[in-house]
Amino acid sequence: MVNHWKILITDYAWASIEPEQQVLAEIGAELIAAETGDAAELQTLAPTMDGILTCWNPVREPVIAAAKKCQVIARYGIGLDNIDVEAATEQGIVVTNVPAYCMDEVSDHAMGLLLACARKISRFDWAVRNGIWNQNIGPEMHRIRGKTLGIVGFGRIGQAIIPKAKAFGLIINVCSPRTDPKRIQAAGAEKVTFSELLTTSDFITIHAPLTQETEHLFSDAEFRAMKPTALLINTARGGIVDTAALIRALCNGEIAGAGLDVLETEPPNPKEELLTLNNVVVTPHAAFVSEDAILELEVTAARCVAQVLTGQLPESVVNPSVLAQPNLRANF
């Protein structure tokens, strides 16, 4: 089949793009992977592209404006903070994501971080490797069963963690202002306000998107409101937590610890103060990783591109208003 479409991959976090190539080869599309993925390169490549696949690299208005032929921008993942969805909509471009991606992996990882912090697993491991055989290092440990877990956000991952947390005997509260309390109750949790969640939770896990509304949602005032024994878990986006405020809270004893898979700056500066604290567990934005999840992600994101280019509605359109616009570029 003769290639008649070009698809730009801005960046990817896995070893091979063969799964995408197989999916898109079926419609005769050619994949072009950016070398650096920086804004200048993407803007140079964009004019000849019919579609864009993006993982983490920003796809902002200048790139979108240059992509005169582009019909679809597909996100490898759930969050959309690296895509200017508004600009894409204005240009008549469909934006897709993979909303069911890595639910098990991220909810498992969040529970893993909670347990690692609550049971001091990382601290014990470090101590033993450094010749210290002592069960009493660090703060006191308490039983997890019967404690309260506060979940920020009630998306698919936020919902997925509920049965896993309940298996450990945790009481579950959820802060999700736009969700019907009956939906939360049906999932085995109770709806609370953000203020109530802060003051009542022994553990807080974040499962919300990064938006203007949620940026630095956790800062000085929020940490002061939390229990001094509380642990914060973040597998969502680093920008939801004010790093400087978190460091102050951890150093001043306003909260007991944190388990973080995401940071405001990734990768962090090697001298980042947060990395020197012994009441923090940090993993390298790896909560989404499993061979199964990544393959599913590659295939699903590529399939969304193929569907748009061949006149089919994709599995997930995040800007549905574009479908009614007279400048819609896709031919549905």
C-alpha atoms as a printed R data frame, in Angstrom:
    type eleno elety resid chain resno       x      y      z
1   ATOM     1    CA   MET     A     1   0.000  0.000  0.000
2   ATOM     2    CA   VAL     A     2   1.326  3.443 -0.902
3   ATOM     3    CA   ASN     A     3   1.842  5.751  2.054
4   ATOM     4    CA   HIS     A     4  -0.419  8.744  1.709
5   ATOM     5    CA   TRP     A     5  -0.563 10.033  5.258
6   ATOM     6    CA   LYS     A     6   2.248 11.216  7.512
7   ATOM     7    CA   ILE     A     7   2.050 10.907 11.288
8   ATOM     8    CA   LEU     A     8   4.446 12.751 13.593
9   ATOM     9    CA   ILE     A     9   5.494 11.138 16.873
10  ATOM    10    CA   THR     A    10   6.762 13.917 19.122
11  ATOM    11    CA   ASP     A    11   8.235 11.572 21.761
12  ATOM    12    CA   TYR     A    12   7.757  8.173 23.361
13  ATOM    13    CA   ALA     A    13   8.980  6.406 26.494
14  ATOM    14    CA   TRP     A    14   9.396  2.844 25.223
15  ATOM    15    CA   ALA     A    15  11.925  0.941 23.180
16  ATOM    16    CA   SER     A    16  10.031  0.417 19.928
17  ATOM    17    CA   ILE     A    17   7.241  2.030 17.891
18  ATOM    18    CA   GLU     A    18   6.623 -1.161 15.938
19  ATOM    19    CA   PRO     A    19   3.069 -1.621 17.321
20  ATOM    20    CA   GLU     A    20   2.094  1.844 16.038
21  ATOM    21    CA   GLN     A    21   3.757  1.135 12.720
22  ATOM    22    CA   GLN     A    22   1.752 -2.054 12.316
23  ATOM    23    CA   VAL     A    23  -1.555 -0.344 13.079
24  ATOM    24    CA   LEU     A    24  -0.924  2.640 10.808
25  ATOM    25    CA   ALA     A    25   0.640  0.627  8.004
26  ATOM    26    CA   GLU     A    26  -2.790 -0.924  7.491
27  ATOM    27    CA   ILE     A    27  -4.053  2.451  6.240
28  ATOM    28    CA   GLY     A    28  -0.845  3.307  4.393
29  ATOM    29    CA   ALA     A    29   0.408  5.860  6.872
30  ATOM    30    CA   GLU     A    30   4.070  6.680  7.442
31  ATOM    31    CA   LEU     A    31   5.389  7.368 10.944
32  ATOM    32    CA   ILE     A    32   7.979 10.098 11.462
33  ATOM    33    CA   ALA     A    33   9.604 10.237 14.896
34  ATOM    34    CA   ALA     A    34  11.001 13.601 15.983
35  ATOM    35    CA   GLU     A    35  14.682 13.587 16.899
36  ATOM    36    CA   THR     A    36  14.597 16.092 19.754
37  ATOM    37    CA   GLY     A    37  10.877 16.780 20.031
38  ATOM    38    CA   ASP     A    38  11.521 20.410 20.947
39  ATOM    39    CA   ALA     A    39   9.133 23.148 19.854
40  ATOM    40    CA   ALA     A    40  11.302 24.359 16.986
41  ATOM    41    CA   GLU     A    41  11.634 20.906 15.441
42  ATOM    42    CA   LEU     A    42   7.936 20.120 15.853
43  ATOM    43    CA   GLN     A    43   6.978 23.429 14.267
44  ATOM    44    CA   THR     A    44   9.254 22.653 11.308
45  ATOM    45    CA   LEU     A    45   7.823 19.165 10.804
46  ATOM    46    CA   ALA     A    46   4.172 20.012 11.461
47  ATOM    47    CA   PRO     A    47   3.101 21.488  8.071
48  ATOM    48    CA   THR     A    48   3.296 18.161  6.219
49  ATOM    49    CA   MET     A    49   1.690 16.035  8.939
50  ATOM    50    CA   ASP     A    50  -1.814 14.569  8.820
51  ATOM    51    CA   GLY     A    51  -1.721 13.460 12.442
52  ATOM    52    CA   ILE     A    52   0.335 13.848 15.617
53  ATOM    53    CA   LEU     A    53   1.018 11.298 18.348
54  ATOM    54    CA   THR     A    54   2.429 12.766 21.559
55  ATOM    55    CA   CYS     A    55   3.482 11.424 24.938
56  ATOM    56    CA   TRP     A    56   4.939 14.186 27.139
57  ATOM    57    CA   ASN     A    57   6.363 16.814 24.781
58  ATOM    58    CA   PRO     A    58   4.275 20.001 24.571
59  ATOM    59    CA   VAL     A    59   2.073 20.471 21.512
60  ATOM    60    CA   ARG     A    60   1.216 24.152 21.843
61  ATOM    61    CA   GLU     A    61  -0.470 26.743 19.650
62  ATOM    62    CA   PRO     A    62   2.557 27.519 17.392
63  ATOM    63    CA   VAL     A    63   2.919 23.849 16.475
64  ATOM    64    CA   ILE     A    64  -0.829 23.439 16.009
65  ATOM    65    CA   ALA     A    65  -1.046 26.572 13.848
66  ATOM    66    CA   ALA     A    66   1.749 25.235 11.650
67  ATOM    67    CA   ALA     A    67   0.029 21.862 11.236
68  ATOM    68    CA   LYS     A    68  -2.221 22.986  8.374
69  ATOM    69    CA   LYS     A    69  -3.093 19.444  7.241
70  ATOM    70    CA   CYS     A    70  -3.401 17.839 10.658
71  ATOM    71    CA   GLN     A    71  -6.717 16.117 11.374
72  ATOM    72    CA   VAL     A    72  -5.950 14.523 14.734
73  ATOM    73    CA   ILE     A    73  -3.692 14.923 17.763
74  ATOM    74    CA   ALA     A    74  -3.593 11.728 19.817
75  ATOM    75    CA   ARG     A    75  -2.254 11.616 23.366
76  ATOM    76    CA   TYR     A    76  -0.374  8.569 24.535
77  ATOM    77    CA   GLY     A    77  -2.155  8.494 27.883
78  ATOM    78    CA   ILE     A    78  -4.928 10.168 29.813
79  ATOM    79    CA   GLY     A    79  -3.865 13.686 30.837
80  ATOM    80    CA   LEU     A    80  -3.977 16.529 28.328
81  ATOM    81    CA   ASP     A    81  -1.878 19.199 30.018
82  ATOM    82    CA   ASN     A    82   0.811 19.004 27.312
83  ATOM    83    CA   ILE     A    83  -1.686 19.681 24.492
84  ATOM    84    CA   ASP     A    84  -3.334 23.031 23.766
85  ATOM    85    CA   VAL     A    85  -6.765 21.480 23.274
86  ATOM    86    CA   GLU     A    86  -8.415 24.871 22.807
87  ATOM    87    CA   ALA     A    87  -6.074 25.798 19.954
88  ATOM    88    CA   ALA     A    88  -6.610 22.400 18.333
89  ATOM    89    CA   THR     A    89 -10.366 22.827 18.547
90  ATOM    90    CA   GLU     A    90 -10.187 26.277 16.991
91  ATOM    91    CA   GLN     A    91  -8.295 24.754 14.061
92  ATOM    92    CA   GLY     A    92 -10.858 21.964 13.607
93  ATOM    93    CA   ILE     A    93  -8.505 19.231 14.840
94  ATOM    94    CA   VAL     A    94  -9.819 16.234 16.753
95  ATOM    95    CA   VAL     A    95  -7.940 15.476 19.996
96  ATOM    96    CA   THR     A    96  -7.988 11.955 21.430
97  ATOM    97    CA   ASN     A    97  -6.595 10.191 24.474
98  ATOM    98    CA   VAL     A    98  -6.594  6.716 26.022
99  ATOM    99    CA   PRO     A    99  -8.827  7.102 29.089
100 ATOM   100    CA   ALA     A   100  -8.664  3.468 30.222
101 ATOM   101    CA   TYR     A   101  -4.871  3.377 30.092
102 ATOM   102    CA   CYS     A   102  -2.850  1.971 33.016
103 ATOM   103    CA   MET     A   103  -5.672  1.996 35.574
104 ATOM   104    CA   ASP     A   104  -4.349 -1.124 37.254
105 ATOM   105    CA   GLU     A   105  -0.717 -0.051 37.082
106 ATOM   106    CA   VAL     A   106  -1.198  3.433 38.572
107 ATOM   107    CA   SER     A   107  -3.653  2.358 41.255
108 ATOM   108    CA   ASP     A   108  -1.291 -0.493 42.196
109 ATOM   109    CA   HIS     A   109   1.637  1.939 42.306
110 ATOM   110    CA   ALA     A   110  -0.274  4.395 44.489
111 ATOM   111    CA   MET     A   111  -1.025  1.613 46.965
112 ATOM   112    CA   GLY     A   112   2.601  0.533 46.756
113 ATOM   113    CA   LEU     A   113   3.804  4.025 47.650
114 ATOM   114    CA   LEU     A   114   1.290  4.211 50.495
115 ATOM   115    CA   LEU     A   115   2.563  0.930 51.911
116 ATOM   116    CA   ALA     A   116   6.211  1.859 51.346
117 ATOM   117    CA   CYS     A   117   5.717  5.050 53.339
118 ATOM   118    CA   ALA     A   118   3.423  3.690 56.036
119 ATOM   119    CA   ARG     A   119   5.578  0.615 56.658
120 ATOM   120    CA   LYS     A   120   8.889  2.501 56.207
121 ATOM   121    CA   ILE     A   121   9.983 -0.076 53.634
122 ATOM   122    CA   SER     A   122  12.416  2.162 51.766
123 ATOM   123    CA   ARG     A   123  13.925  3.493 54.987
124 ATOM   124    CA   PHE     A   124  14.390 -0.002 56.408
125 ATOM   125    CA   ASP     A   125  15.929 -1.174 53.140
126 ATOM   126    CA   TRP     A   126  18.408  1.712 53.163
127 ATOM   127    CA   ALA     A   127  19.298  1.068 56.818
128 ATOM   128    CA   VAL     A   128  19.939 -2.647 56.348
129 ATOM   129    CA   ARG     A   129  22.111 -1.988 53.286
130 ATOM   130    CA   ASN     A   130  24.121  0.434 55.413
131 ATOM   131    CA   GLY     A   131  24.703 -1.975 58.275
132 ATOM   132    CA   ILE     A   132  21.854 -0.842 60.504
133 ATOM   133    CA   TRP     A   133  19.615 -3.629 61.845
134 ATOM   134    CA   ASN     A   134  17.043 -1.647 63.796
135 ATOM   135    CA   GLN     A   135  13.257 -1.842 63.659
136 ATOM   136    CA   ASN     A   136  12.834  1.451 65.499
137 ATOM   137    CA   ILE     A   137  14.421  3.955 63.120
138 ATOM   138    CA   GLY     A   138  12.247  6.858 62.030
139 ATOM   139    CA   PRO     A   139   8.767  7.718 63.273
140 ATOM   140    CA   GLU     A   140   6.370  5.334 64.995
141 ATOM   141    CA   MET     A   141   4.390  2.961 62.796
142 ATOM   142    CA   HIS     A   142   0.685  2.349 63.225
143 ATOM   143    CA   ARG     A   143  -1.755 -0.180 61.871
144 ATOM   144    CA   ILE     A   144  -3.183  0.687 58.434
145 ATOM   145    CA   ARG     A   145  -6.533 -1.033 58.945
146 ATOM   146    CA   GLY     A   146  -9.180  1.383 60.185
147 ATOM   147    CA   LYS     A   147  -7.372  4.500 58.953
148 ATOM   148    CA   THR     A   148  -8.882  6.917 56.444
149 ATOM   149    CA   LEU     A   149  -7.758  7.301 52.850
150 ATOM   150    CA   GLY     A   150  -8.750 10.497 51.068
151 ATOM   151    CA   ILE     A   151  -8.881 10.310 47.269
152 ATOM   152    CA   VAL     A   152  -8.663 13.517 45.241
153 ATOM   153    CA   GLY     A   153 -10.475 12.863 41.970
154 ATOM   154    CA   PHE     A   154 -12.988 10.238 40.910
155 ATOM   155    CA   GLY     A   155 -11.767  9.323 37.441
156 ATOM   156    CA   ARG     A   156 -11.060  5.771 36.391
157 ATOM   157    CA   ILE     A   157  -7.848  5.479 38.407
158 ATOM   158    CA   GLY     A   158  -9.372  7.116 41.460
159 ATOM   159    CA   GLN     A   159 -12.189  4.594 41.273
160 ATOM   160    CA   ALA     A   160  -9.811  1.677 40.667
161 ATOM   161    CA   ILE     A   161  -7.935  2.265 43.908
162 ATOM   162    CA   ILE     A   162 -11.050  1.993 46.080
163 ATOM   163    CA   PRO     A   163 -11.403 -1.814 46.190
164 ATOM   164    CA   LYS     A   164  -7.649 -2.199 46.605
165 ATOM   165    CA   ALA     A   165  -7.603  0.198 49.546
166 ATOM   166    CA   LYS     A   166 -10.686 -1.391 51.107
167 ATOM   167    CA   ALA     A   167  -8.906 -4.755 51.021
168 ATOM   168    CA   PHE     A   168  -6.416 -3.243 53.494
169 ATOM   169    CA   GLY     A   169  -9.271 -2.138 55.731
170 ATOM   170    CA   LEU     A   170  -9.107  1.539 54.886
171 ATOM   171    CA   ILE     A   171 -12.105  3.863 55.170
172 ATOM   172    CA   ILE     A   172 -12.457  5.760 51.879
173 ATOM   173    CA   ASN     A   173 -13.427  9.399 51.371
174 ATOM   174    CA   VAL     A   174 -13.476 11.090 47.978
175 ATOM   175    CA   CYS     A   175 -13.237 14.743 47.002
176 ATOM   176    CA   SER     A   176 -14.758 15.227 43.549
177 ATOM   177    CA   PRO     A   177 -16.942 18.352 43.507
178 ATOM   178    CA   ARG     A   178 -18.777 17.567 40.256
179 ATOM   179    CA   THR     A   179 -19.569 13.920 41.036
180 ATOM   180    CA   ASP     A   180 -22.957 12.789 42.340
181 ATOM   181    CA   PRO     A   181 -22.539 11.508 45.920
182 ATOM   182    CA   LYS     A   182 -24.604  8.444 45.004
183 ATOM   183    CA   ARG     A   183 -21.978  7.384 42.433
184 ATOM   184    CA   ILE     A   184 -19.271  7.631 45.066
185 ATOM   185    CA   GLN     A   185 -21.362  5.723 47.606
186 ATOM   186    CA   ALA     A   186 -22.035  2.992 45.024
187 ATOM   187    CA   ALA     A   187 -18.258  2.568 44.708
188 ATOM   188    CA   GLY     A   188 -17.913  2.040 48.456
189 ATOM   189    CA   ALA     A   189 -16.774  5.516 49.525
190 ATOM   190    CA   GLU     A   190 -18.182  8.773 50.868
191 ATOM   191    CA   LYS     A   191 -18.081 12.181 49.220
192 ATOM   192    CA   VAL     A   192 -16.435 14.936 51.280
193 ATOM   193    CA   THR     A   193 -15.318 18.494 50.687
194 ATOM   194    CA   PHE     A   194 -11.669 19.246 50.060
195 ATOM   195    CA   SER     A   195 -11.428 20.846 53.503
196 ATOM   196    CA   GLU     A   196 -12.899 17.742 55.135
197 ATOM   197    CA   LEU     A   197 -10.561 15.496 53.180
198 ATOM   198    CA   LEU     A   198  -7.516 17.454 54.370
199 ATOM   199    CA   THR     A   199  -8.427 17.354 58.047
200 ATOM   200    CA   THR     A   200  -9.726 13.780 58.305
201 ATOM   201    CA   SER     A   201  -7.362 11.755 56.114
202 ATOM   202    CA   ASP     A   202  -4.494  9.629 57.372
203 ATOM   203    CA   PHE     A   203  -3.442  9.114 53.742
204 ATOM   204    CA   ILE     A   204  -4.243 11.283 50.727
205 ATOM   205    CA   THR     A   205  -3.774 10.022 47.179
206 ATOM   206    CA   ILE     A   206  -4.067 12.362 44.193
207 ATOM   207    CA   HIS     A   207  -5.820 11.196 41.021
208 ATOM   208    CA   ALA     A   208  -6.820 14.465 39.368
209 ATOM   209    CA   PRO     A   209  -5.677 16.118 36.119
210 ATOM   210    CA   LEU     A   210  -3.354 19.108 36.142
211 ATOM   211    CA   THR     A   211  -5.429 22.176 35.260
212 ATOM   212    CA   GLN     A   212  -5.457 25.833 36.224
213 ATOM   213    CA   GLU     A   213  -7.858 24.813 38.978
214 ATOM   214    CA   THR     A   214  -5.638 22.067 40.404
215 ATOM   215    CA   GLU     A   215  -2.173 23.609 39.938
216 ATOM   216    CA   HIS     A   216  -0.566 23.842 43.397
217 ATOM   217    CA   LEU     A   217  -3.783 22.512 44.909
218 ATOM   218    CA   PHE     A   218  -1.544 21.324 47.746
219 ATOM   219    CA   SER     A   219   0.462 24.202 49.184
220 ATOM   220    CA   ASP     A   220   1.285 25.688 52.596
221 ATOM   221    CA   ALA     A   221  -2.272 26.154 53.862
222 ATOM   222    CA   GLU     A   222  -3.317 22.672 52.793
223 ATOM   223    CA   PHE     A   223  -0.354 21.004 54.471
224 ATOM   224    CA   ARG     A   224  -1.017 22.937 57.675
225 ATOM   225    CA   ALA     A   225  -4.596 21.628 57.607
226 ATOM   226    CA   MET     A   226  -3.509 17.994 57.317
227 ATOM   227    CA   LYS     A   227  -2.785 15.692 60.232
228 ATOM   228    CA   PRO     A   228   0.874 15.728 61.304
229 ATOM   229    CA   THR     A   229   0.791 11.931 60.912
230 ATOM   230    CA   ALA     A   230  -0.654 12.071 57.381
231 ATOM   231    CA   LEU     A   231   1.049 10.798 54.230
232 ATOM   232    CA   LEU     A   232   0.616 12.327 50.767
233 ATOM   233    CA   ILE     A   233   0.734 10.097 47.679
234 ATOM   234    CA   ASN     A   234   0.968 11.611 44.187
235 ATOM   235    CA   THR     A   235   0.886  9.534 41.009
236 ATOM   236    CA   ALA     A   236  -1.013 12.158 38.991
237 ATOM   237    CA   ARG     A   237   0.955 15.279 37.995
238 ATOM   238    CA   GLY     A   238   3.803 16.985 39.833
239 ATOM   239    CA   GLY     A   239   2.354 20.459 39.382
240 ATOM   240    CA   ILE     A   240  -0.616 19.664 41.609
241 ATOM   241    CA   VAL     A   241   1.777 19.837 44.570
242 ATOM   242    CA   ASP     A   242   3.811 22.945 45.412
243 ATOM   243    CA   THR     A   243   7.255 21.399 45.869
244 ATOM   244    CA   ALA     A   244   8.665 24.175 48.032
245 ATOM   245    CA   ALA     A   245   5.626 24.016 50.308
246 ATOM   246    CA   LEU     A   246   5.877 20.231 50.510
247 ATOM   247    CA   ILE     A   247   9.518 20.442 51.572
248 ATOM   248    CA   ARG     A   248   8.604 22.943 54.285
249 ATOM   249    CA   ALA     A   249   5.773 20.711 55.498
250 ATOM   250    CA   LEU     A   250   7.989 17.623 55.603
251 ATOM   251    CA   CYS     A   251  10.815 19.422 57.379
252 ATOM   252    CA   ASN     A   252   8.522 21.175 59.877
253 ATOM   253    CA   GLY     A   253   6.544 18.044 60.765
254 ATOM   254    CA   GLU     A   254   3.287 19.365 59.330
255 ATOM   255    CA   ILE     A   255   2.853 16.011 57.573
256 ATOM   256    CA   ALA     A   256   4.702 12.748 58.179
257 ATOM   257    CA   GLY     A   257   5.816 11.826 54.689
258 ATOM   258    CA   ALA     A   258   5.153 11.603 50.968
259 ATOM   259    CA   GLY     A   259   5.266  9.016 48.199
260 ATOM   260    CA   LEU     A   260   5.812 10.658 44.831
261 ATOM   261    CA   ASP     A   261   5.910  9.235 41.326
262 ATOM   262    CA   VAL     A   262   5.665 12.674 39.714
263 ATOM   263    CA   LEU     A   263   7.544 15.922 40.335
264 ATOM   264    CA   GLU     A   264   7.185 19.507 39.155
265 ATOM   265    CA   THR     A   265  10.500 19.204 37.310
266 ATOM   266    CA   GLU     A   266  11.291 15.889 35.655
267 ATOM   267    CA   PRO     A   267  13.922 14.638 35.872
268 ATOM   268    CA   PRO     A   268  14.758 16.586 39.034
269 ATOM   269    CA   ASN     A   269  17.943 18.496 39.656
270 ATOM   270    CA   PRO     A   270  20.352 16.048 41.367
271 ATOM   271    CA   LYS     A   271  20.651 18.586 44.187
272 ATOM   272    CA   GLU     A   272  16.872 18.845 44.653
273 ATOM   273    CA   GLU     A   273  16.299 19.155 48.410
274 ATOM   274    CA   LEU     A   274  13.275 16.869 48.271
275 ATOM   275    CA   LEU     A   275  15.575 13.976 47.364
276 ATOM   276    CA   THR     A   276  17.588 14.420 50.556
277 ATOM   277    CA   LEU     A   277  14.631 13.876 52.884
278 ATOM   278    CA   ASN     A   278  14.296 10.466 54.512
279 ATOM   279    CA   ASN     A   279  10.502 10.729 54.855
280 ATOM   280    CA   VAL     A   280   9.971 10.780 51.083
281 ATOM   281    CA   VAL     A   281   9.803  7.879 48.628
282 ATOM   282    CA   VAL     A   282  10.333  8.905 44.984
283 ATOM   283    CA   THR     A   283   9.921  6.840 41.816
284 ATOM   284    CA   PRO     A   284  10.720  8.118 38.279
285 ATOM   285    CA   HIS     A   285   7.249  8.704 36.808
286 ATOM   286    CA   ALA     A   286   6.992  4.938 36.439
287 ATOM   287    CA   ALA     A   287   3.502  4.237 37.801
288 ATOM   288    CA   PHE     A   288   2.131  3.665 34.304
289 ATOM   289    CA   VAL     A   289   4.773  1.132 33.315
290 ATOM   290    CA   SER     A   290   4.077 -2.480 32.469
291 ATOM   291    CA   GLU     A   291   4.733 -4.287 29.225
292 ATOM   292    CA   ASP     A   292   1.019 -5.003 28.927
293 ATOM   293    CA   ALA     A   293  -0.079 -1.404 29.515
294 ATOM   294    CA   ILE     A   294   2.452  0.121 27.132
295 ATOM   295    CA   LEU     A   295   1.520 -2.221 24.286
296 ATOM   296    CA   GLU     A   296  -2.148 -1.456 24.852
297 ATOM   297    CA   LEU     A   297  -1.347  2.256 24.895
298 ATOM   298    CA   GLU     A   298   0.635  2.214 21.656
299 ATOM   299    CA   VAL     A   299  -2.011  0.248 19.796
300 ATOM   300    CA   THR     A   300  -4.973  2.250 21.114
301 ATOM   301    CA   ALA     A   301  -3.449  5.678 20.457
302 ATOM   302    CA   ALA     A   302  -2.405  4.671 16.944
303 ATOM   303    CA   ARG     A   303  -5.821  3.191 16.274
304 ATOM   304    CA   CYS     A   304  -7.444  6.513 17.194
305 ATOM   305    CA   VAL     A   305  -5.300  8.228 14.555
306 ATOM   306    CA   ALA     A   306  -6.183  5.582 11.971
307 ATOM   307    CA   GLN     A   307  -9.875  5.895 12.758
308 ATOM   308    CA   VAL     A   308  -9.924  9.664 12.270
309 ATOM   309    CA   LEU     A   309  -7.958  9.539  9.028
310 ATOM   310    CA   THR     A   310 -10.269  6.888  7.588
311 ATOM   311    CA   GLY     A   311 -13.449  8.758  8.494
312 ATOM   312    CA   GLN     A   312 -14.398  6.821 11.629
313 ATOM   313    CA   LEU     A   313 -15.162  8.337 15.009
314 ATOM   314    CA   PRO     A   314 -12.275  7.428 17.349
315 ATOM   315    CA   GLU     A   315 -12.727  5.624 20.617
316 ATOM   316    CA   SER     A   316 -12.208  8.761 22.715
317 ATOM   317    CA   VAL     A   317 -12.713 12.368 21.564
318 ATOM   318    CA   VAL     A   318 -11.748 14.840 24.292
319 ATOM   319    CA   ASN     A   319 -13.028 17.911 22.403
320 ATOM   320    CA   PRO     A   320 -16.397 16.698 21.081
321 ATOM   321    CA   SER     A   321 -17.535 20.237 20.240
322 ATOM   322    CA   VAL     A   322 -15.141 20.161 17.281
323 ATOM   323    CA   LEU     A   323 -17.331 17.554 15.583
324 ATOM   324    CA   ALA     A   324 -20.050 20.140 14.923
325 ATOM   325    CA   GLN     A   325 -17.712 22.857 13.640
326 ATOM   326    CA   PRO     A   326 -17.765 23.826  9.960
327 ATOM   327    CA   ASN     A   327 -13.933 23.815  9.896
328 ATOM   328    CA   LEU     A   328 -13.678 20.203 11.135
329 ATOM   329    CA   ARG     A   329 -10.789 18.735  9.156
330 ATOM   330    CA   ALA     A   330 -11.732 15.074  9.586
331 ATOM   331    CA   ASN     A   331 -14.154 13.641  7.044
332 ATOM   332    CA   PHE     A   332 -16.637 11.760  9.216
